[in-house]
Amino acid sequence: MVKKRYSVGAIAIVCAMFGFMVASPAWTADFPEKGKTVTLIIPQEAGGAPDVGGRLLASGLEKELGVPVVVVNKPGASTQIGLSQLVKSKPDGYTFAAVTFPTSLSYLDPKRKAGYDRKNFQPLGMHVLDANVIAVKYDSPYKSIKDLVAAAKKAPKTVTASVGVRNDDHFTALQFEKAAGIQFAHVTFPGGMAPALVQVVAGKIDVFCGNVGDMRSVVKNNQVRILGVLDDERSQFFPDAPTMEEQGYKIYMSSSRGYVLPAGTPKPVVDVLANAIKKVLSSDDHKKRIADMTLALRYMSPEQFGKHWEDFEAQIIELSKLIKD
């Protein structure tokens, strides 16, 4: 018996006659369309690490995708302004945004009234993981985590520590306090952690809770000593600094930075963008530029980034219970 062969077009016509809908795979090859612009929303101020990293990615994506990739800064409200714009955009792949965890998890706080949550986003990929650190002035009497814990236990709420508000630095302090059974005197600063680092170097504050990315110049100039890194491995930039895990405290925190699309973006489009991002991050040029910023490249696929997101959410929900408003 001879088997008859039918063209895709013929099958489509037959299916249409019987009322069936046939999805054509051809349209995905047209993404992104030549001449159209892809927009990357950076929900932070221009000039910061998320902005610079995002612009480096955008430059590489232009070459991979063959279309302009324009960066638009929409700072404010712990990234809520920029992310609110993203979730209202058409889920066609032409608009995506940067996210920074835990800052972009502000929707977990009902008082923020974000108007969106995890289900409104399609993970696209992770870019960098900037691990948190616990550091002190270089000539501080605290030469180790053990010294710091002993002092804090001896005189609760007298050792001062720079923290933010519901950010990774704040959660670093809260985790450490809980794990070690200590209490710091929290000191917050407007304008990010740069002013706090200045005060630590000046000896006005005892402990700096920040990120590896903050440390290059102050460590190089023997102004600050890193006592512990909140990651499961030592920093590539400061291999002599032990992790907190090595010192008996299984606590982990970072500023994790990645990219997202609006929920509902077709999977073929997600795949095109995700593959392009992976290629850019795999290039030697991009690796060097990110390392020059003292940032650790930690690529994750959409699926891996989604799992990381879920784990981070669960961690922040638990740590938020320690915050006394």
C-alpha positions as CSV (number, residue, x, y, z in Angstrom):
1,M,0.0,0.0,0.0
2,V,1.4,3.4,-1.0
3,K,1.2,6.1,1.8
4,K,0.1,9.5,0.6
5,R,2.1,12.5,1.7
6,Y,0.4,15.8,2.4
7,S,1.9,19.3,2.6
8,V,1.6,21.4,5.7
9,G,-0.6,23.8,3.7
10,A,-3.0,21.0,2.6
11,I,-3.3,19.8,6.2
12,A,-4.1,23.3,7.4
13,I,-6.8,23.6,4.7
14,V,-8.4,20.3,5.8
15,C,-8.2,21.2,9.5
16,A,-9.8,24.6,8.7
17,M,-12.6,22.9,6.9
18,F,-13.4,20.9,10.1
19,G,-13.1,23.9,12.4
20,F,-9.7,23.1,13.8
21,M,-7.1,25.8,14.6
22,V,-3.6,25.1,13.5
23,A,-0.7,27.1,15.0
24,S,1.9,28.1,12.5
25,P,5.4,27.8,13.8
26,A,6.8,30.1,11.1
27,W,6.1,33.3,12.9
28,T,8.6,32.6,15.6
29,A,11.4,32.9,13.0
30,D,10.4,36.5,12.6
31,F,11.3,37.5,16.2
32,P,12.7,40.0,16.6
33,E,11.5,41.7,13.4
34,K,14.1,43.7,11.6
35,G,13.7,47.4,12.3
36,K,11.9,46.9,15.6
37,T,13.4,47.9,18.9
38,V,13.7,45.8,22.0
39,T,13.4,47.8,25.3
40,L,15.2,46.9,28.5
41,I,13.7,48.6,31.6
42,I,16.2,49.1,34.4
43,P,14.1,49.9,37.5
44,Q,17.1,51.7,39.2
45,E,19.0,54.9,38.8
46,A,21.5,55.2,35.9
47,G,25.1,54.6,36.9
48,G,24.7,51.9,39.5
49,A,25.8,48.3,39.1
50,P,22.4,47.0,37.8
51,D,22.3,49.8,35.2
52,V,25.9,49.3,34.1
53,G,25.5,45.5,33.9
54,G,22.2,45.8,32.0
55,R,23.8,48.2,29.5
56,L,26.6,45.8,28.9
57,L,24.1,43.1,28.2
58,A,22.0,45.3,25.9
59,S,25.1,46.1,23.8
60,G,25.8,42.4,23.4
61,L,22.2,41.6,22.6
62,E,22.1,44.1,19.8
63,K,24.8,42.0,18.0
64,E,23.0,38.7,18.8
65,L,19.5,39.8,17.8
66,G,20.4,42.2,15.0
67,V,18.0,44.9,16.3
68,P,18.4,47.9,18.6
69,V,18.2,47.2,22.3
70,V,17.4,50.4,24.2
71,V,17.9,50.8,27.9
72,V,15.3,52.9,29.8
73,N,15.8,53.8,33.5
74,K,12.6,53.8,35.5
75,P,13.8,54.1,39.1
76,G,11.8,54.3,42.3
77,A,9.8,52.5,45.0
78,S,12.2,49.6,45.3
79,T,12.0,48.8,41.5
80,Q,8.2,48.9,41.6
81,I,7.8,51.7,39.2
82,G,9.8,50.0,36.5
83,L,8.3,46.6,37.1
84,S,4.8,48.0,37.1
85,Q,5.4,49.3,33.6
86,L,6.7,45.9,32.5
87,V,3.7,44.0,33.7
88,K,1.4,46.4,31.8
89,S,3.4,46.0,28.5
90,K,2.5,43.6,25.7
91,P,3.9,40.1,26.3
92,D,5.6,39.9,22.8
93,G,9.2,39.9,23.8
94,Y,9.9,43.5,22.8
95,T,10.0,44.7,26.4
96,F,11.8,43.1,29.3
97,A,13.2,44.3,32.6
98,A,16.0,43.8,35.1
99,V,15.2,42.6,38.6
100,T,17.3,42.6,41.7
101,F,16.6,40.2,44.5
102,P,15.6,40.8,47.3
103,T,14.8,44.4,46.4
104,S,12.4,43.4,43.6
105,L,10.6,41.1,46.1
106,S,9.0,44.2,47.7
107,Y,5.6,42.9,46.6
108,L,5.9,40.4,49.5
109,D,5.2,43.3,51.8
110,P,1.5,44.0,51.6
111,K,2.0,47.6,52.8
112,R,3.8,48.3,49.5
113,K,0.6,47.5,47.5
114,A,2.7,46.6,44.4
115,G,-0.2,45.4,42.3
116,Y,1.7,42.4,41.0
117,D,3.5,39.3,42.3
118,R,5.6,36.4,41.0
119,K,2.9,35.1,38.7
120,N,3.0,38.3,36.6
121,F,6.5,37.5,35.4
122,Q,8.3,35.1,33.1
123,P,11.9,34.5,34.3
124,L,14.4,35.0,31.5
125,G,17.7,34.4,33.1
126,M,20.1,35.4,35.9
127,H,23.1,37.6,35.2
128,V,25.2,38.0,38.4
129,L,25.1,37.0,42.0
130,D,26.8,39.6,44.2
131,A,27.2,37.9,47.5
132,N,26.9,39.8,50.8
133,V,29.7,40.3,53.2
134,I,30.3,41.2,56.8
135,A,33.2,43.5,57.1
136,V,34.9,45.9,59.5
137,K,37.5,48.6,59.4
138,Y,41.0,47.2,58.7
139,D,42.4,48.0,62.1
140,S,39.2,47.1,64.0
141,P,39.7,45.0,67.2
142,Y,37.5,42.4,65.5
143,K,39.9,40.3,63.5
144,S,37.4,37.4,62.9
145,I,33.8,36.5,63.1
146,K,34.5,34.9,66.4
147,D,35.8,38.2,67.8
148,L,32.8,40.0,66.6
149,V,30.3,37.5,68.0
150,A,32.1,37.6,71.4
151,A,31.9,41.4,71.6
152,A,28.3,41.5,70.5
153,K,27.3,38.9,73.1
154,K,29.2,40.7,75.9
155,A,27.4,44.0,75.2
156,P,24.1,43.5,73.2
157,K,23.0,46.4,71.0
158,T,26.2,48.3,71.4
159,V,28.2,47.1,68.4
160,T,26.9,49.2,65.5
161,A,26.1,47.7,62.1
162,S,25.2,49.5,58.8
163,V,21.9,48.1,57.4
164,G,19.4,49.1,54.8
165,V,15.6,48.6,55.0
166,R,14.3,45.2,53.8
167,N,17.2,44.9,51.4
168,D,20.0,42.2,51.2
169,D,22.2,44.1,53.7
170,H,19.3,44.3,56.2
171,F,18.6,40.5,55.8
172,T,22.3,39.8,56.2
173,A,22.3,41.4,59.6
174,L,19.1,39.7,60.6
175,Q,20.4,36.3,59.6
176,F,23.7,36.8,61.4
177,E,22.0,38.0,64.6
178,K,19.7,35.0,64.7
179,A,22.3,32.4,63.9
180,A,24.8,33.8,66.4
181,G,22.4,34.8,69.1
182,I,23.5,38.5,69.1
183,Q,22.0,41.9,68.6
184,F,23.6,44.8,66.8
185,A,22.6,48.4,67.0
186,H,21.3,49.0,63.5
187,V,22.2,52.2,61.6
188,T,20.6,53.1,58.3
189,F,21.7,55.6,55.7
190,P,19.8,57.4,52.9
191,G,21.3,57.1,49.4
192,G,22.4,53.5,49.5
193,M,25.4,51.8,51.2
194,A,28.2,54.1,49.9
195,P,27.7,56.6,52.8
196,A,27.7,53.7,55.3
197,L,31.0,52.4,53.9
198,V,32.5,55.8,54.4
199,Q,31.4,55.8,58.0
200,V,32.9,52.3,58.6
201,V,36.3,53.4,57.1
202,A,36.2,56.5,59.3
203,G,35.6,54.3,62.4
204,K,32.1,55.8,63.1
205,I,30.4,52.4,62.6
206,D,31.7,49.0,63.7
207,V,30.3,46.6,61.1
208,F,29.5,46.9,57.4
209,C,26.9,44.7,55.9
210,G,27.3,45.1,52.1
211,N,28.3,43.2,49.0
212,V,31.4,41.8,47.4
213,G,31.0,44.4,44.7
214,D,31.5,47.2,47.2
215,M,34.8,45.9,48.4
216,R,37.5,46.1,45.8
217,S,39.1,49.5,46.5
218,V,38.7,49.5,50.3
219,V,40.2,46.1,50.6
220,K,43.0,46.8,48.2
221,N,43.8,50.0,50.2
222,N,43.7,48.2,53.5
223,Q,40.8,50.2,54.7
224,V,38.4,47.4,55.3
225,R,38.7,43.7,56.3
226,I,36.2,41.1,55.1
227,L,35.3,38.8,58.0
228,G,32.8,36.6,56.2
229,V,31.1,36.0,52.8
230,L,27.5,34.8,52.7
231,D,27.9,32.4,49.8
232,D,28.4,28.7,49.5
233,E,31.9,29.3,48.0
234,R,34.6,31.8,48.5
235,S,34.6,34.9,46.3
236,Q,36.8,34.8,43.2
237,F,37.9,38.3,44.0
238,F,38.8,37.8,47.7
239,P,39.8,34.1,48.0
240,D,41.4,34.7,51.4
241,A,38.1,35.8,52.9
242,P,36.3,32.8,54.5
243,T,32.6,32.1,54.0
244,M,30.3,32.3,56.9
245,E,29.6,28.6,56.4
246,E,33.2,27.8,57.0
247,Q,33.0,29.6,60.3
248,G,30.0,27.7,61.5
249,Y,27.1,29.9,60.3
250,K,25.1,28.5,57.4
251,I,23.7,31.8,56.3
252,Y,23.5,33.0,52.7
253,M,22.5,36.3,51.1
254,S,23.2,38.1,47.9
255,S,22.0,40.8,45.5
256,S,20.9,38.5,42.6
257,R,20.3,40.3,39.3
258,G,18.5,38.9,36.3
259,Y,15.9,39.6,33.7
260,V,12.2,39.0,33.3
261,L,9.4,39.2,30.7
262,P,5.7,39.8,31.3
263,A,3.8,36.6,32.0
264,G,2.2,35.1,28.9
265,T,5.2,35.7,26.6
266,P,5.2,32.9,24.1
267,K,7.8,30.2,24.8
268,P,9.5,30.5,21.4
269,V,10.1,34.2,22.1
270,V,11.4,33.4,25.6
271,D,13.7,30.9,24.1
272,V,15.1,33.3,21.5
273,L,15.9,36.0,24.2
274,A,17.2,33.5,26.7
275,N,19.5,31.9,24.2
276,A,20.8,35.3,23.1
277,I,21.4,36.3,26.8
278,K,23.3,33.1,27.4
279,K,25.5,33.7,24.3
280,V,26.3,37.3,25.5
281,L,27.2,36.2,29.0
282,S,29.3,33.4,27.7
283,S,31.6,35.7,25.7
284,D,35.1,36.4,27.0
285,D,34.5,40.2,26.5
286,H,31.4,40.2,28.7
287,K,33.1,38.0,31.4
288,K,36.0,40.4,31.6
289,R,33.8,43.5,31.8
290,I,31.7,42.1,34.5
291,A,34.7,40.9,36.5
292,D,36.2,44.4,36.2
293,M,33.1,45.6,38.1
294,T,33.9,43.1,40.9
295,L,30.8,41.2,40.0
296,A,30.5,37.4,39.9
297,L,28.8,36.1,36.7
298,R,26.3,33.5,37.8
299,Y,24.2,32.6,34.7
300,M,21.0,30.7,35.2
301,S,18.5,29.6,32.5
302,P,14.8,30.6,32.7
303,E,14.0,27.4,34.6
304,Q,16.9,27.7,37.0
305,F,16.3,31.3,37.6
306,G,12.6,30.6,38.3
307,K,13.7,28.0,41.0
308,H,16.2,30.5,42.5
309,W,13.3,33.1,42.6
310,E,11.0,30.7,44.5
311,D,13.8,29.8,47.0
312,F,14.6,33.5,47.5
313,E,10.9,34.3,48.1
314,A,10.6,31.6,50.7
315,Q,13.8,32.9,52.5
316,I,12.6,36.5,52.5
317,I,9.2,35.5,53.8
318,E,10.8,33.8,56.8
319,L,13.4,36.6,57.4
320,S,10.7,39.3,57.2
321,K,9.2,37.8,60.4
322,L,12.3,39.0,62.2
323,I,11.7,42.6,61.3
324,K,10.1,44.7,64.0
325,D,8.3,47.6,62.4
